[in-house]
Amino acid sequence: MSDAPGLEVGETAPDFTADLVFPDGEVAPTSLSELLEDSPVLLTFYTVDFSPDCIEEWCSFRDFDWFTANDDVQVVGISKSRSYLHKRFISYLDLSFPLFSDPDLTVAEKFKVKYRALNLFARSRRSCFLVDTDRTVQFRWLGEHWLDPTRDTPPVGEIHEALMEILAAGDDESDSGGAFA
């Protein structure tokens, strides 16, 4: 997937503003930097609402209690689905995560995960980026499916373990005056 390599760990995540659908159904233009005022964000790119593998992905995040009950990291999805479909998707799966709408894949392009499946269909590569409060990418996971990287489901347990290590290291650094906020 050389045409969708994704941002590297250590790079600065681009700021963007897009419509964000909250779990209560509210829709508001929101920037990444606004979300980062509260805590780091695990920005999760996926293909489209209601596809079987995307349902599986979001159910795995929902059912892994740490992601729903933890205030240390906000899980925020992003796909090319429009806001009205995000509302239905959130309700259908009873999600507690907000979802950005990126219908023209502008944000996916900024994060270097936009590609063309079979050289025809523009999509975002299934991927996750932990962005800390100063917009530095601290962790990334990229789908590697041999035919179509949108078919990979993020390994939620592995992502959780990596985030715990990063957060623990950040706590150690902040105790000694470090930069992870």
Contact map, one row per residue, 1 for C-alpha under 8 A:
1111100000000000000000000000000000000000000000000000000000000000000000000000000000000000000000000000000000000000000000000000000000000000000000010000000000000000000000000000000000000
1111100000000000000000000000000000000000000000000000000000000000000000000000000000000000000000000000000000000000000000000000000000000000000000000000000000000000000000000000000000000
1111100000000000000000000000000000000000000000000000000000000000000000000000000000000000000000000000000000000000011000000000000000000000000000000000000000000000000000000000000000000
1111110000000000000000000000000000000000000000000000000000000000000000000000000000000000000000000000000000000001111000000000100000000000000000000000000000000000000000000000000000000
1111111000000000000000000000000000000000000000000000000000000000000000000000000000000000000000000000000000000001100000000000000000000000000000000000000000000000000000000000000000000
0001111100000000000000000000000000000000000000000000000000000000000000000000000000000000000000000000000000000011100000000000000000000000000001000000000000000000000000000000000000000
0000111110101000000000000000000000000000000000000000000000000000000000000000000000000000000000000000000000000011000000000000000000000000100100000000000000000000000000000000000000000
0000011111100000000000000000000000000000000000000000000000000000000000000000000000000000000000000000000000000000000000000000000000000000100100000000000000000000000000000000000000000
0000001111100000000000000000000000000000000000000000000000000000000000000000000000000000000000000000000000000000000000000000000000000001111100000000000000000000000000000000000000000
0000000111110000000000000000000000000000000000000000000000000000000000000000000000000000000000000000000000000000000000000000000000000001110000000000000000000000000000000000000000000
0000001111111000000000000000000000000000000000000000000000000000000000000000000000000000000000000000000000000000000000000000000000000001100000000000000000000000000000000000000000000
0000000001111100000000000000000000000000000000000000000000000000000000000000000000000000000000000000000000000000000000000000000000000011100000000000000000000000000000000000000000000
0000001000111110000000000000000000000000000000000000000000000000000000000000000000000000000000000000000000000010000000000000000000100011100000000000000000000000000000000000000000000
0000000000011111000000000000000000000000000000000000000000000000000000000000000000000000000000000000000000000110000000000000000000000010000000000000000000000000000000000000000000000
0000000000001111100000000000001110000000000000000000000000000000000000000000000000000000000000000000000000000000000000000000000000000010000000000000000000000000000000000000000000000
0000000000000111110000000000001110000000000000000000000000000000000000000000000000000000000000000000000000100000000000000000000000000000000000000000000000000000000000000000000000000
0000000000000011111000000000111100000000000000000000000000000000000000000000000000000000000000000000000000000000000000000000000000000000000000000000000000000000000000000000000000000
0000000000000001111100000000111000000000000000000000000000000000000000000000000000000000000000000001110000000000000000000000000000000000000000000000000000000000000000000000000000000
0000000000000000111110000011110000000000000000000000000000000000000000000000000000100000000000000001110000000000000000000000000000000000000000000000000000000000000000000000000000000
0000000000000000011111000011110000000000000000000000000000000000000000000000000000100000000000000111100000000000000000000000000000000000000000000000000000000000000000000000000000000
0000000000000000001111101111000000000000000000000000000000000000000000000000000000100110000000000111100000000000000000000000000000000000000000000000000000000000000000000000000000000
0000000000000000000111111110000000000000000000000000000000000000000000000000000000000000000000001110000000000000000000000000000000000000000000000000000000000000000000000000000000000
0000000000000000000011111100000000000000000000000000000000000000000000000000000000000010011000111100000000000000000000000000000000000000000000000000000000000000000000000000000000000
0000000000000000000001111100000000000000000000000000000000000000000000000000000000000000000000000000000000000000000000000000000000000000000000000000000000000000000000000000000000000
0000000000000000000011111110000000000000000000000000000000000000000000000000000000000010000000000000000000000000000000000000000000000000000000000000000000000000000000000000000000000
0000000000000000000011111111000000000000000000000000000000000000000000000000000000000000000000000000000000000000000000000000000000000000000000000000000000000000000000000000000000000
0000000000000000001111001111100000000000000000000000000000000000000000000000000000100000000000000000000000000000000000000000000000000000000000000000000000000000000000000000000000000
0000000000000000001110000111110000000000000000000000000000000000000000000000000000000000000000000000000000000000000000000000000000000000000000000000000000000000000000000000000000000
0000000000000000111100000011111000000000000000000000000000000000000000000000000000000000000000000000000000000000000000000000000000000000000000000000000000000000000000000000000000000
0000000000000000111100000001111101100000000000000000000000000000000000000000000000000000000000000000000000000000000000000000000000000000000000000000000000000000000000000000000000000
0000000000000011110000000000111111100000000000000000000000000000000000000000000000000000000000000000000000000000000000000000000000000000000000000000000000000000000000000000000000000
0000000000000011100000000000011111110000000000000000000000000000000000000000000000000000000000000000000000000000000000000000000000000000000000000000000000000000000000000000000000000
0000000000000011000000000000001111111000000000000000000000000000000000000000000000000000000000000000000000000000000000000000000000001010000000000000000000000000000000000000000000000
0000000000000000000000000000011111111100000000000000000000000000000000000000000000000000000000000000000000000000000000000000000000000000000000000000000000000000000000000000000000000
0000000000000000000000000000011111111111100000000000000000000000000000000000000000000000000000000000000000000000000000000000000000000000000000000000000000000000000000000000000000000
0000000000000000000000000000000111111111100000000000000000000000000000000000000000000000000000000000000000000000000000000000000000011110000000000000000000000000000000000000000000000
0000000000000000000000000000000011111110000000000000000000000000000000000000000000000000000000000000000000000000000000000000000000001000000000000000000000000000000000000000000000000
0000000000000000000000000000000001111111000000000000000000000000000000000000000000000000000000000000000000000000000000000000000000000000000000000000000000000000000000000000000000000
0000000000000000000000000000000000111111100000000000000000000000000000111100000000000000000000000000000000000000000000000000000000011000000000000000000000000000000000000000000000001
0000000000000000000000000000000000110111110000000000000000000000000000011100000000000000000000000000000000000000000000000000000001111000000000000000000000000000000000000000000000001
0000000000000000000000000000000000110011111000000000000000000000000000001111000000000000000000000000000000000000000000000000000011111000000000000000000000000000000000000000000000000
0000000000000000000000000000000000000001111100000000000000000000000000001111000000000000000000000000000000000000000000000000000111100000000000000000000000000000000000000000000000000
0000000000000000000000000000000000000000111110000000000000000000000000000011110000000000000000000000000000000000000000000000000111100000000000000000000000000000000000000000000000000
0000000000000000000000000000000000000000011111000000000000000000000000000011110000000000000000000000000000000000000000000000011110000000000000000000000000000000000000000000000000000
0000000000000000000000000000000000000000001111100000000000000000000000000000111000000000000000000000000000010000000000000001111100000000000000000000000000000000000000000000000000000
0000000000000000000000000000000000000000000111110000010000000000000000000000111000000000000000000000000000000000000000000001111000000000000000000000010000000000000000000000000000000
0000000000000000000000000000000000000000000011111000010000000000000000000000001100000000000000000000000000000000000000000011110000000000000000000000010000000000000000000000000000000
0000000000000000000000000000000000000000000001111110010000000000000000000000001110000000000000000000000000000000000000000000000000000000000000000000000000000000000000000000000000000
0000000000000000000000000000000000000000000000111110011000000000000000000000001010001100100000000000000000000000000000000000000000000000000000000000000000000000000000000000000000000
0000000000000000000000000000000000000000000000011111011000000000000000000000000000000000100000000000000000000000000000000000000000000000000000000000000000000000000000000000000000000
0000000000000000000000000000000000000000000000011111111000000000000000000000000000000000000000000000000000000000000000000000000000000000000000000000000000000000000000000000000000000
0000000000000000000000000000000000000000000000000111111100000000000000000000000000000000000000000000000000000000000000000000000000000000000000000000000000000000000000000000000000000
0000000000000000000000000000000000000000000000000011111110000000000000000000000000000000000000000000000000000000000000000000000000000000000000000000001110000000000000000000000000000
0000000000000000000000000000000000000000000001111111111111000000000000000000000000000000000000000000000000000000000000000000000000000000000000000000000010000000000000000000000000000
0000000000000000000000000000000000000000000000001111111111100000000000000000000000000000000010000000000000000000000000000000000000000000000000000000000000000000000000000000000000000
0000000000000000000000000000000000000000000000000001111111110000000000000000000000000000000000000000000000000000000000000000000000000000000000000000000010000000000000000000000000000
0000000000000000000000000000000000000000000000000000111111111000000000000000000000000000000000000000000000000000000000000000000000000000000000000000000011000000000000000000000000000
0000000000000000000000000000000000000000000000000000011111111100000000000000000000000000000010100000000000000000000000000000000000000000000000000000000000000000000000000000000000000
0000000000000000000000000000000000000000000000000000001111111110000000000000000000000000000010000000000000000000000000000000000000000000000000000000000000000000000000000000000000000
0000000000000000000000000000000000000000000000000000000111111111000000000000000000000000000000000000000000000000000000000000000000000000000000000000000000010000000000000000000000000
0000000000000000000000000000000000000000000000000000000011111111101100000000000000000000000000000000000000000000000000000000000000000000000000000000000000010000000000000000000000000
0000000000000000000000000000000000000000000000000000000001111111101100000000000000000000000000110000000000000000000000000000000000000000000000000000000000000000000000000000000000000
0000000000000000000000000000000000000000000000000000000000111111100100000000000000000000000000000000000000000000000000000000000000000000000000000000000000000000000000000000000000000
0000000000000000000000000000000000000000000000000000000000011111111100000000000000000000000000000000000000000000000000000000000000000000000000000000000000010000000000000000000000000
0000000000000000000000000000000000000000000000000000000000001111111110000000000000000000000000000000000000000000000000000000000000000000000000000000000000000000000000000000000000000
0000000000000000000000000000000000000000000000000000000000000001111111000000000000000000000000000000000000000000000000000000000000000000000000000000000000000001000000000000000000000
0000000000000000000000000000000000000000000000000000000000001101111111001110000000000000000000000000000000000000000000000000000000000000000000000000000000000000000000000000000000000
0000000000000000000000000000000000000000000000000000000000001111111111000000000000000000000000011000000000000000000000000000000000000000000000000000000000000000000000000000000000000
0000000000000000000000000000000000000000000000000000000000000000111111100000000000000000000000000000000000000000000000000000000000000000000000000000000000000000000000000000000000000
0000000000000000000000000000000000000000000000000000000000000000011111111100000000000000000000000000000000000000000000000000000000000000000000000000000000000000000000000000000000000
0000000000000000000000000000000000000010000000000000000000000000000011111100000000000000000000000000000000000000000000000000000000000000000000000000000000000000000000000000000000000
0000000000000000000000000000000000000011000000000000000000000000000001111100000000000000000000000000000000000000000000000000000000000000000000000000000000000000000000100000000000000
0000000000000000000000000000000000000011110000000000000000000000001001111110000000000000000000000000000000000000000000000000000000000000000000000000000000000000000000000000000000000
0000000000000000000000000000000000000011110000000000000000000000001001111111000000000000000000001000000000000000000000000000000000000000000000000000000000000000000000000000000000000
0000000000000000000000000000000000000000111100000000000000000000001000001111100000000000000000001100000000000000000000000000000000000000000000000000000000000000000000000000000000000
0000000000000000000000000000000000000000111100000000000000000000000000000111110000000000000000001111000000000000000000000000000000000000000000000000000000000000000000000000000000000
0000000000000000000000000000000000000000001111000000000000000000000000000011111000000000000000001111000000000000000000000000000000000000000000000000000000000000000000000000000000000
0000000000000000000000000000000000000000001111000000000000000000000000000001111100000000000000000011110000000000000000000000000000000000000000000000000000000000000000000000000000000
0000000000000000000000000000000000000000000011111000000000000000000000000000111110000000000000000011111010000000000000000001000000000000000000000000000000000000000000000000000000000
0000000000000000000000000000000000000000000000110000000000000000000000000000011111000000000000000000111110000000000000000011000000000000000000000000000000000000000000000000000000000
0000000000000000000000000000000000000000000000011000000000000000000000000000001111101100000000000000111000000000000000000000000000000000000000000000000000000000000000000000000000000
0000000000000000000000000000000000000000000000000000000000000000000000000000000111111100000000000000111000000000000000000000000000000000000000000000000000000000000000000000000000000
0000000000000000001110000010000000000000000000000000000000000000000000000000000011111110000000000001100000000000000000000000000000000000000000000000000000000000000000000000000000000
0000000000000000000000000000000000000000000000000000000000000000000000000000000001111111000000000000000000000000000000000000000000000000000000000000000000000000000000000000000000000
0000000000000000000000000000000000000000000000001000000000000000000000000000000011111111100000000000000000000000000000000000000000000000000000000000000000000000000000000000000000000
0000000000000000000010000000000000000000000000001000000000000000000000000000000011111111110000000010100000000000000000000000000000000000000000000000000000000000000000000000000000000
0000000000000000000010101000000000000000000000000000000000000000000000000000000000111111111000000000000000000000000000000000000000000000000000000000000000000000000000000000000000000
0000000000000000000000000000000000000000000000000000000000000000000000000000000000011111111100000000000000000000000000000000000000000000000000000000000000000000000000000000000000000
0000000000000000000000000000000000000000000000001100000000000000000000000000000000001111111110000000000000000000000000000000000000000000000000000000000000000000000000000000000000000
0000000000000000000000100000000000000000000000000000000000000000000000000000000000000111111111111000000000000000000000000000000000000000000000000000000000000000000000000000000000000
0000000000000000000000100000000000000000000000000000000000000000000000000000000000000011111111100000000000000000000000000000000000000000000000000000000000000000000000000000000000000
0000000000000000000000000000000000000000000000000000000000000000000000000000000000000001111111000000000000000000000000000000000000000000000000000000000000000000000000000000000000000
0000000000000000000000000000000000000000000000000000001001100000000000000000000000000000111111100000000000000000000000000000000000000000000000000000000000000000000000000000000000000
0000000000000000000000000000000000000000000000000000000000000000000000000000000000000000011111110000000000000000000000000000000000000000000000000000000000000000000000000000000000000
0000000000000000000000100000000000000000000000000000000001000100000000000000000000000000011011111000000000000000000000000000000000000000000000000000000000000000000000000000000000000
0000000000000000000000100000000000000000000000000000000000000100000100000000000000000000010001111100000000000000000000000000000000000000000000000000000000000000000000000000000000000
0000000000000000000001100000000000000000000000000000000000000000000100000111100000000000010000111110000000000000000000000000000000000000000000000000000000000000000000000000000000000
0000000000000000000111100000000000000000000000000000000000000000000000000011100000000000000000011111000000000000000000000000000000000000000000000000000000000000000000000000000000000
0000000000000000000111000000000000000000000000000000000000000000000000000001111000000100000000001111100000000000000000000000000000000000000000000000000000000000000000000000000000000
0000000000000000011110000000000000000000000000000000000000000000000000000001111000100000000000000111110000000000000000000000000000000000000000000000000000000000000000000000000000000
0000000000000000011110000000000000000000000000000000000000000000000000000000011111100100000000000011111000000000000000000000000000000000000000000000000000000000000000000000000000000
0000000000000000011000000000000000000000000000000000000000000000000000000000011111000000000000000001111111110000000000000000000000000000000000000000000000000000000000000000000000000
0000000000000000000000000000000000000000000000000000000000000000000000000000001111000000000000000000111111000000000000000000000000000000000000000000000000000000000000000000000000000
0000000000000000000000000000000000000000000000000000000000000000000000000000000100000000000000000000011111000000000000000000000000000000000000000000000000000000000000000000000000000
0000000000000000000000000000000000000000000000000000000000000000000000000000001100000000000000000000011111111000010000000111000000000000000000000000000000000000000000000000000000000
0000000000000000000000000000000000000000000000000000000000000000000000000000000000000000000000000000011111111100000000000000000000000000000000000000000000000000000000000000000000000
0000000000000001000000000000000000000000000000000000000000000000000000000000000000000000000000000000010011111110000000000000000000000000000000000000000000000000000000000000000000000
0000000000000000000000000000000000000000000010000000000000000000000000000000000000000000000000000000010011111111110000000001000000000000000000000000000000000000000000000000000000000
0000000000000000000000000000000000000000000000000000000000000000000000000000000000000000000000000000000011111111110000000000000000000000000000000000000000000000000000000000000000000
0000000000000100000000000000000000000000000000000000000000000000000000000000000000000000000000000000000001111111100000000000000000000000000000000000000000000000000000000000000000000
0000011000001100000000000000000000000000000000000000000000000000000000000000000000000000000000000000000000111111110000000000000000000000000000000000000000000000000000000000000000000
0001111000000000000000000000000000000000000000000000000000000000000000000000000000000000000000000000000000011111110000000000000000000000000000000000000000000000000000000000000000000
0001110000000000000000000000000000000000000000000000000000000000000000000000000000000000000000000000000000011111111000000001111000000000000000000000000000000000000000000000000000000
0011000000000000000000000000000000000000000000000000000000000000000000000000000000000000000000000000000010011011111100000111100000000000000000000000000000000000000000000000000000000
0011000000000000000000000000000000000000000000000000000000000000000000000000000000000000000000000000000000000000111110000111100000000000000000000000000000000000000000000000000000000
0000000000000000000000000000000000000000000000000000000000000000000000000000000000000000000000000000000000000000011111111110000000000000000000000000000000000000000000000000000000000
0000000000000000000000000000000000000000000000000000000000000000000000000000000000000000000000000000000000000000001111111110000000000000000000000001000000000000000000000000000000000
0000000000000000000000000000000000000000000000000000000000000000000000000000000000000000000000000000000000000000000111111000000000000000000000000000000000000000000000000000000000000
0000000000000000000000000000000000000000000000000000000000000000000000000000000000000000000000000000000000000000000111111000000000000000000000000000000000000000000000000000000000000
0000000000000000000000000000000000000000000000000000000000000000000000000000000000000000000000000000000000000000000111111100000000000000000000000000000000000000000000000000000000000
0000000000000000000000000000000000000000000000000000000000000000000000000000000000000000000000000000000000000000000111111110000000000000000000000000000000000000000000000000000000000
0000000000000000000000000000000000000000000000000000000000000000000000000000000000000000000000000000000010000000011110011111000000000000000000000000000000000000000000000000000000000
0000000000000000000000000000000000000000000000100000000000000000000000000000000100000000000000000000000010000000011110001111100000000000000000000000000000000000000000000000000000000
0000000000000000000000000000000000000000000011100000000000000000000000000000001100000000000000000000000010010000111000000111110000000000000000000000010000000000000000000000000000000
0001000000000000000000000000000000000000000011100000000000000000000000000000000000000000000000000000000000000000111000000011111000000000000001100000110000000000000000000000000000000
0000000000000000000000000000000000000000000111100000000000000000000000000000000000000000000000000000000000000000100000000001111100000000000001100000111111000000000000000000000000000
0000000000000000000000000000000000000000000111000000000000000000000000000000000000000000000000000000000000000000100000000000111110000000000111100000000001000000000000000000000000000
0000000000000000000000000000000000000000011110000000000000000000000000000000000000000000000000000000000000000000000000000000011111000000001111000000000001000000000000000000000000000
0000000000000000000000000000000000000000111100000000000000000000000000000000000000000000000000000000000000000000000000000000001111100000111110000000000000000000000000000000000000000
0000000000000000000000000000000000000001111000000000000000000000000000000000000000000000000000000000000000000000000000000000000111110000111100000000000000000000001000000000000000000
0000000000001000000000000000000000000001111000000000000000000000000000000000000000000000000000000000000000000000000000000000000011111111111000000000000000000000000000000000000000000
0000000000000000000000000000000000010011100000000000000000000000000000000000000000000000000000000000000000000000000000000000000001111111110000000000000000000000000000000000000000011
0000000000000000000000000000000010011011100000000000000000000000000000000000000000000000000000000000000000000000000000000000000000111111000000000000000000000000000000000000000000011
0000000000000000000000000000000000010000000000000000000000000000000000000000000000000000000000000000000000000000000000000000000000111111000000000000000000000000000000000000000000001
0000000000011110000000000000000010010000000000000000000000000000000000000000000000000000000000000000000000000000000000000000000000111111100000000000000000000000000000000000000000000
0000000011111000000000000000000000000000000000000000000000000000000000000000000000000000000000000000000000000000000000000000000000111111110000000000000000000000000000000000000000000
0000001111111000000000000000000000000000000000000000000000000000000000000000000000000000000000000000000000000000000000000000000011110011111100000000000000000000000000000000000000000
0000000011000000000000000000000000000000000000000000000000000000000000000000000000000000000000000000000000000000000000000000000011110001111100000000000000000000000001000000000000000
0000000010000000000000000000000000000000000000000000000000000000000000000000000000000000000000000000000000000000000000000000000111100000111110000000000000000000011000000000000000000
0000001110000000000000000000000000000000000000000000000000000000000000000000000000000000000000000000000000000000000000000000001111000000111111000000000000000000000000000000000000000
0000000000000000000000000000000000000000000000000000000000000000000000000000000000000000000000000000000000000000000000000000001110000000001111100000000001000010000000000000000000000
0000010000000000000000000000000000000000000000000000000000000000000000000000000000000000000000000000000000000000000000000000111100000000000111110000100000000000000000000000000000000
0000000000000000000000000000000000000000000000000000000000000000000000000000000000000000000000000000000000000000000000000000111000000000000011111000111111000000000000000000000000000
1000000000000000000000000000000000000000000000000000000000000000000000000000000000000000000000000000000000000000000000000000000000000000000001111101100100000000000000000000000000000
0000000000000000000000000000000000000000000000000000000000000000000000000000000000000000000000000000000000000000000000000000000000000000000000111111111100000000000000000000000000000
0000000000000000000000000000000000000000000000000000000000000000000000000000000000000000000000000000000000000000000000000000000000000000000000011111100000000000000000000000000000000
0000000000000000000000000000000000000000000000000000000000000000000000000000000000000000000000000000000000000000000000000000000000000000000000001111100000000000000000000000000000000
0000000000000000000000000000000000000000000000000000000000000000000000000000000000000000000000000000000000000000000010000000000000000000000000011111111100000000000000000000000000000
0000000000000000000000000000000000000000000000000000000000000000000000000000000000000000000000000000000000000000000000000000110000000000000001111111111100000000000000000000000000000
0000000000000000000000000000000000000000000001100000000000000000000000000000000000000000000000000000000000000000000000000001110000000000000000101001111110000000000000000000000000000
0000000000000000000000000000000000000000000000000000100000000000000000000000000000000000000000000000000000000000000000000000010000000000000000101001111110000000000000000000000000000
0000000000000000000000000000000000000000000000000000100000000000000000000000000000000000000000000000000000000000000000000000010000000000000000111001111111000000000000000000000000000
0000000000000000000000000000000000000000000000000000110110000000000000000000000000000000000000000000000000000000000000000000010000000000000000100000011111100000000000000000000000000
0000000000000000000000000000000000000000000000000000000010000000000000000000000000000000000000000000000000000000000000000000011100000000000010100000000111110010000000000000000000000
0000000000000000000000000000000000000000000000000000000000000000000000000000000000000000000000000000000000000000000000000000000000000000000000000000000011111110000000000000000000000
0000000000000000000000000000000000000000000000000000000000011001000000000000000000000000000000000000000000000000000000000000000000000000000000000000000001111111000000000000000000000
0000000000000000000000000000000000000000000000000000000000000000000000000000000000000000000000000000000000000000000000000000000000000000000000000000000000111111100000000000000000000
0000000000000000000000000000000000000000000000000000000000000000000000000000000000000000000000000000000000000000000000000000000000000000000000000000000000111111110000000000000000000
0000000000000000000000000000000000000000000000000000000000000000000000000000000000000000000000000000000000000000000000000000000000000000000010000000000001111111111000000000000000000
0000000000000000000000000000000000000000000000000000000000000000010000000000000000000000000000000000000000000000000000000000000000000000000000000000000000011111111100000000000000000
0000000000000000000000000000000000000000000000000000000000000000000000000000000000000000000000000000000000000000000000000000000000000000000000000000000000001111111110000000000000000
0000000000000000000000000000000000000000000000000000000000000000000000000000000000000000000000000000000000000000000000000000000000000000001000000000000000000111111111000000000000000
0000000000000000000000000000000000000000000000000000000000000000000000000000000000000000000000000000000000000000000000000000000001000000001000000000000000000011111111100000000000000
0000000000000000000000000000000000000000000000000000000000000000000000000000000000000000000000000000000000000000000000000000000000000000000000000000000000000001111111110000000000000
0000000000000000000000000000000000000000000000000000000000000000000000000000000000000000000000000000000000000000000000000000000000000000000000000000000000000000111111111000000000000
0000000000000000000000000000000000000000000000000000000000000000000000000000000000000000000000000000000000000000000000000000000000000000010000000000000000000000011111111100000000000
0000000000000000000000000000000000000000000000000000000000000000000000010000000000000000000000000000000000000000000000000000000000000000000000000000000000000000001111111110000000000
0000000000000000000000000000000000000000000000000000000000000000000000000000000000000000000000000000000000000000000000000000000000000000000000000000000000000000000111111111000000000
0000000000000000000000000000000000000000000000000000000000000000000000000000000000000000000000000000000000000000000000000000000000000000000000000000000000000000000011111111100000000
0000000000000000000000000000000000000000000000000000000000000000000000000000000000000000000000000000000000000000000000000000000000000000000000000000000000000000000001111111110001111
0000000000000000000000000000000000000000000000000000000000000000000000000000000000000000000000000000000000000000000000000000000000000000000000000000000000000000000000111111111000010
0000000000000000000000000000000000000000000000000000000000000000000000000000000000000000000000000000000000000000000000000000000000000000000000000000000000000000000000011111111101000
0000000000000000000000000000000000000000000000000000000000000000000000000000000000000000000000000000000000000000000000000000000000000000000000000000000000000000000000001111111111110
0000000000000000000000000000000000000000000000000000000000000000000000000000000000000000000000000000000000000000000000000000000000000000000000000000000000000000000000000111111111111
0000000000000000000000000000000000000000000000000000000000000000000000000000000000000000000000000000000000000000000000000000000000000000000000000000000000000000000000000011111111000
0000000000000000000000000000000000000000000000000000000000000000000000000000000000000000000000000000000000000000000000000000000000000000000000000000000000000000000000000001111111000
0000000000000000000000000000000000000000000000000000000000000000000000000000000000000000000000000000000000000000000000000000000000000000000000000000000000000000000000000000111111100
0000000000000000000000000000000000000000000000000000000000000000000000000000000000000000000000000000000000000000000000000000000000000000000000000000000000000000000000000101111111110
0000000000000000000000000000000000000000000000000000000000000000000000000000000000000000000000000000000000000000000000000000000000000000000000000000000000000000000000000100110011111
0000000000000000000000000000000000000000000000000000000000000000000000000000000000000000000000000000000000000000000000000000000000011000000000000000000000000000000000000110110001111
0000000000000000000000000000000000000011000000000000000000000000000000000000000000000000000000000000000000000000000000000000000000011100000000000000000000000000000000000100010000111
